[in-house]
Amino acid sequence: MSDQTAKADDGKTPLTLVPRRIIWDIGEIRKHGKGKYHDPEIWRKIELYRLKDAAFRHFLAYLDDPQGLDQDSGLPHLWHLACNVAFLCEKEDDEIVPILRNLGTIK
């Protein structure tokens, strides 16, 4: 355990463990979406089932061709999959986080 006198961060999520590449990849997808739809928050209006369908389509396309590119954006299906999963995580957060907190899995 490190000295917590100057900075009390024991138990906090170590975000430096998140691979940086996924942040850049999702950023590229978001940039494309903003250019296409002109509203960076439009994804919040999309129903969960449509995000799940999009994620699944990109996942299947990725499985068929790991280097495959989305026809509309010209960007990798894997990046689109990551972005759709990020949207799902964000939208499902209100239900998942309280369950995990009750279980003591997260703070």
Protein Blocks (a to p, Z undefined) as FASTA:
>chain_A
ZZfkloccehiacfklpcfklmmmmmmmmmmmmmmnopaklmmmpcfklmmmmmmmmmmm
mmmmmmbccfklopafklmmmmmmmmmmmmmmmmmmmmmmmnomaZZ
